[in-house]
Amino acid sequence: MSNDTFTKARSKLVLDNPFFGTLCLRLAPKATEDVDTGATDGVSLLYNPKWFEKLTSLQRLGFLAHEVMHVVLMHHLRRQERHAQKWNVAADYAINNHLVANNFILPDGGLVDDEYIDMTTEDIYNKLPEPPEGDWNIVLQKSGCGDVLDHPNMVDSSAVEAEWTVAINQAYEAAKQQGKAPASMESIIEEINAPKLDWRAILHRFLSANRKNDFSWLRPNRRFIGAGMYLPSMYSPALEEIAVAVDTSGSISDEELTTFTTETSVILRDLDPERIHFIQCDAEVQGHDEYTRESLPLKVKYKGRGGTAFEPVTNYINENIPNCKALVYLTDLEGSFGNEPAYPVLWITTQEGDAPYGEVIKI
């Protein structure tokens, strides 16, 4: 009986809202009492048959569209190290305003708040107040719409995202041709199709550009050895000393600090500099540690949470790290900059913004 109910609900979604219905067909339905309500991981659509039977016909459509929207917004790929239940709550707030605008009826308790209209899931996550009970699971149990789970193949997440992007575009074009394109969805489709910078590739290019290319007599040029000529060859030794500064001011969230630790680890693992001078700074320098690849995995205890100024870092480097070849500054760009240093600077920021010098990329 429950499978028949699900099939009828999904068929009606295909007819009434082909954008959501077509994408819903790509998710394998799985009736299970392992979930209280429902969930998706971008491969399966799990639903509790007893709970699903109790919904009204319109609420069933709202639930199915809700799970599809998790996939449209790639919530199953974007969580990273964030708290799973809190991420789910933020994702629900990001989704449900769109569904209400498209006249869907959500199961009782669906999380809707005008405060979060047009905000990204990440921004909502950072803005969410702690629940009164202190337990995000309680908030989810009351939300009535189920969970979003991580995709089972996160190793190949780029390919998964590319496949879904094609499917989303095809579903949207088909719905538009039928005159049934969902309201408020055009801006989401444009965002999905917008070219995305791989900031780590930019970081690699920035730091690699500062490698020291030189000739070495210890590495003879093999092209001339056969002719009896012993000539030096060009080589690129390991990336030399660089500084990574982390903004530990009060405007930086714990999640952002976790992200900054992760990205510092990426630099050590992928670019293998001779050493990283890891500097913590709010309105003044709070700490200086030296890391190499042997330091992985990094365990950083952050200090600070005062105001924000960037010039203490450049002054500190000038006075204490004379061989610094480049500075990577992880920050939200909310602070005073001071004068431009002699070495190149790359600002990696979690917010939109600009800097009077250096290169800025947003993560």
Residue pairs with C-beta under 8 A, 6 or more apart in sequence:
1 53
2 31
2 49
2 50
2 52
2 53
3 29
3 31
3 49
5 49
5 52
5 53
5 60
6 29
6 31
6 47
6 49
6 52
6 60
9 57
9 60
9 61
9 64
10 21
10 24
10 25
10 29
10 64
11 21
12 57
12 61
13 20
13 21
13 24
13 61
13 64
13 65
14 21
14 22
14 24
14 25
15 21
16 61
16 180
17 61
17 65
17 102
17 175
17 180
17 182
18 171
18 174
18 175
18 178
18 180
19 171
19 172
19 174
19 175
19 180
19 181
19 182
19 185
20 64
20 65
20 68
20 69
20 182
22 170
22 171
22 174
22 175
23 68
23 71
23 72
23 167
23 168
23 171
24 45
24 64
24 65
24 67
24 68
26 167
27 40
27 42
27 43
27 44
27 45
27 67
27 68
27 71
28 43
28 44
28 45
29 44
29 45
29 47
30 44
30 45
30 46
30 47
31 47
31 48
31 49
31 52
32 46
32 47
32 48
33 48
33 49
33 50
34 46
35 46
35 47
35 48
35 146
35 147
36 48
36 51
36 141
36 146
37 47
37 48
37 51
37 63
37 107
37 144
37 145
37 146
37 147
38 45
38 46
38 47
38 48
38 51
38 52
38 63
38 67
38 145
38 146
38 147
39 45
39 46
39 67
39 146
39 147
39 148
39 149
40 46
40 67
40 68
40 70
40 71
40 76
40 146
40 147
40 148
40 149
41 76
41 148
41 149
41 150
41 151
41 152
42 70
42 71
42 76
42 77
42 151
42 160
42 164
43 151
43 152
45 64
45 67
46 146
47 63
47 146
52 60
52 63
55 63
55 107
56 105
58 104
58 105
59 105
59 106
59 107
59 108
61 104
61 105
62 99
62 104
62 105
62 106
62 107
62 110
63 106
63 107
63 145
63 146
65 99
65 102
65 104
66 92
66 95
66 96
66 99
66 104
66 106
66 110
66 145
66 146
67 145
67 146
67 148
69 95
69 98
69 99
70 76
70 91
70 95
70 148
71 164
72 164
72 168
72 188
72 192
73 91
73 94
73 95
73 121
73 188
74 161
74 164
75 87
75 91
75 94
75 121
75 148
76 148
76 149
76 150
76 151
77 150
77 151
77 154
77 157
77 160
77 161
78 121
78 122
79 87
79 150
80 259
80 262
81 255
81 258
81 259
81 262
82 125
82 255
83 136
84 150
85 136
85 137
85 139
85 140
86 125
86 128
86 136
87 121
87 125
87 148
88 136
88 140
88 147
88 148
89 111
89 128
89 136
89 139
89 140
89 143
90 121
90 122
90 124
90 125
90 128
91 121
91 148
92 110
92 111
92 143
92 145
93 111
93 112
93 113
93 116
93 124
93 128
94 116
94 119
94 120
94 121
94 124
96 106
96 110
96 111
96 112
96 145
97 112
97 113
97 114
97 116
97 117
98 182
98 184
98 185
98 188
99 106
100 106
100 112
101 183
101 184
102 182
102 183
102 184
102 185
106 112
106 144
106 145
107 144
107 145
108 144
109 142
109 143
109 144
109 145
110 143
110 144
110 145
111 139
111 143
111 145
116 124
116 127
119 127
125 255
126 253
126 255
126 256
131 138
131 139
133 139
140 147
151 157
151 160
153 160
165 192
165 193
168 189
168 192
169 189
169 192
169 193
172 181
172 185
172 189
175 181
175 182
197 361
199 348
199 361
199 362
199 363
200 263
200 266
200 270
202 346
202 359
202 361
203 263
203 266
203 267
203 328
203 346
203 348
203 361
204 270
204 271
206 326
206 328
206 344
206 346
206 359
207 239
207 242
207 267
207 271
207 273
207 326
207 328
207 346
208 239
208 271
210 239
210 240
210 242
210 325
210 326
210 344
211 236
211 237
211 238
211 239
211 240
212 236
212 237
212 240
212 325
213 234
213 235
213 236
214 234
214 235
214 237
215 232
215 233
215 234
215 235
216 232
216 233
216 234
216 235
217 232
219 232
219 233
219 235
220 230
220 231
220 232
220 233
221 231
221 232
221 233
222 233
224 230
224 231
238 272
238 273
238 274
239 271
239 272
239 273
239 274
239 325
240 273
240 274
240 323
240 325
241 273
241 274
241 275
241 276
241 277
241 321
241 323
241 324
241 325
242 267
242 273
242 276
242 277
242 324
242 325
242 326
242 327
242 328
243 276
243 277
243 278
243 279
243 313
243 317
243 321
243 324
243 326
243 327
243 328
244 264
244 267
244 276
244 277
244 278
244 279
244 327
244 328
244 329
244 330
245 279
245 280
245 281
245 310
245 313
245 327
245 328
245 329
245 330
245 331
246 257
246 260
246 264
246 278
246 279
246 280
246 281
246 302
246 330
246 331
247 281
247 282
247 308
247 329
247 330
247 331
247 332
247 335
248 257
248 280
248 281
248 282
248 286
248 302
248 303
248 304
248 305
249 282
249 283
249 304
249 305
249 306
249 307
249 308
249 334
249 335
250 282
250 305
250 306
250 307
251 308
251 332
251 334
252 331
252 332
256 332
256 350
257 300
257 302
259 350
259 363
260 330
261 298
261 300
263 330
263 348
263 363
264 276
264 278
264 291
264 298
264 300
264 330
265 296
265 297
265 298
267 273
267 276
267 328
268 276
268 291
268 292
268 293
268 295
268 296
268 298
269 293
269 296
272 293
273 292
274 292
275 290
275 291
275 292
276 290
276 291
276 292
277 288
277 289
277 290
277 317
277 321
277 324
278 287
278 288
278 289
278 290
278 291
278 300
279 285
279 287
279 288
279 313
279 316
279 317
280 286
280 287
280 288
280 302
280 303
280 304
281 304
281 309
281 310
281 312
281 313
281 316
282 304
282 305
282 306
282 307
282 308
282 309
283 306
283 307
283 308
283 309
283 312
284 306
284 309
284 312
285 312
285 313
285 316
286 303
286 304
287 303
288 316
288 320
291 298
307 335
308 331
308 334
308 335
308 336
309 335
309 336
309 338
310 329
310 331
310 335
310 336
310 337
310 338
311 336
311 337
311 338
311 339
313 327
313 329
314 327
314 338
314 339
314 341
315 338
317 324
317 327
317 341
317 343
318 341
324 343
325 343
326 343
326 344
326 345
326 346
327 341
327 343
327 344
327 345
327 346
328 345
328 346
328 348
329 345
329 346
329 347
329 348
329 358
330 348
330 349
331 347
331 348
331 349
332 349
332 350
332 351
332 353
333 347
333 349
333 351
333 353
333 354
333 355
333 360
334 351
334 353
337 355
337 356
337 357
340 356
340 357
340 358
344 358
344 359
345 355
345 357
345 358
345 359
346 358
346 359
346 360
346 361
347 355
347 358
347 359
347 360
347 361
348 361
348 363
349 360
349 361
349 362
349 363
350 362
350 363
351 362
352 362
353 360
354 360
